Amino acid sequence: MKKLDGYLWNMIPKYAVLPLICSFTFNSLIYTGTQILCRDLKHYDFTTAFDRAVPLIPGFTSIYLICYLFWAVNYIMIGRIGKEHLYRFLVGDFLSRIICGIFFVMVPTTLARPEITETGIWDQMLNLVYTIDPSANLFPSIHCLVSWFCFVGIRGQKKVPVWYQCFSCVFAVLVCISTQVTKQHYIIDLIAGVLLAEAMYLVGQKTDWYLKLQSMFTKINRGVHLERAIDKEVGYGD
């Protein structure tokens, strides 16, 4: 157990632990909280001819679900790149969720999901997704947003192998495709999610807003003894 604990601490820099936990928590609060808040409101259906023409491919449910692991791995990677990079990234990450929350409340959306009658494993898995994930909070697509953030957050970073950057790009695209062929989102949700990720990432890179975020978490981390010997934290290339 001690070896496992030591490995985890080496994998995730101590300064990144609380910020990453807060990112996950904030995402969950926005997604779940707005669903509860808007439960009784009118929901709009933005289905287009394109959406109706997209085929249902239950096998892509695997990509739709595996992406949660992809998110965890890449967010940890982003945290390992460096402290400034992490906080610049999180500025865009938090801002994007605030914008998503505004859209979820101001323009509640839903779509009519197809009836699945097949009994294959992925047909049943997709039925399970339909059961536990209400058709709401579609625009922008959180799946597309977060997956694209996972790519842009490591894009062009010398500390991350080029092959993994390429893999992340391909996998993010596959996640976007999965949202369409599992009938979880409209095409406009996909486009909005990707564009929002790019725009908010750029905001984080081009402003100094990260300094306030970094200062806040640094104080908290020092209070719980997570910032000691911070310059010696394990990271890529160290």
Summary of the structure (lengths in Angstrom):
residues: 238
radius of gyration: 19.0
end to end distance: 25.0
largest distance: 57.9
contacts: 725
relative contact order: 0.19
helix: 70%
strand: 1%
